[in-house]
Amino acid sequence: MLIENTFDFTKNDQITLKLITKEEIIANFLALEDDFLVVKYPLVATKTKKGVHLFPYILTTHMEEKIRLHKNHILLVAKPVDEAKKTFKEAITRSLGEENDIT
């Protein structure tokens, strides 16, 4: 598996994922478990006329839920740029409220 050999993220790092379905996700990394990458707060990046916007990746569950993505569905994992991290934190804070810590 490609992830084990090159993965250098720690718990609560923001990561960018590119899936085989062409979706690009930014999320908080939690763990590698067997054949799964575990994240929370997954947001999908979507390009609009006003630029890139982040929307919930899964609409029918709470953002704080742990999401397990099978490694076979992940093309790459990368560190997001600072602007993406800032936008991610703002989106999560808007959704959860100011009093919540997203780590």
Secondary structure, DSSP 8 states (H G I E B T S, - for coil): -HHHHH----TT-EEEEEETTS-EEEEEEEEEETTEEEEEEEEEEEEETTEEEEEES-SSS-TTS-EEEEGGGEEEEE---HHHHHHHHHHHHHHH-TT----
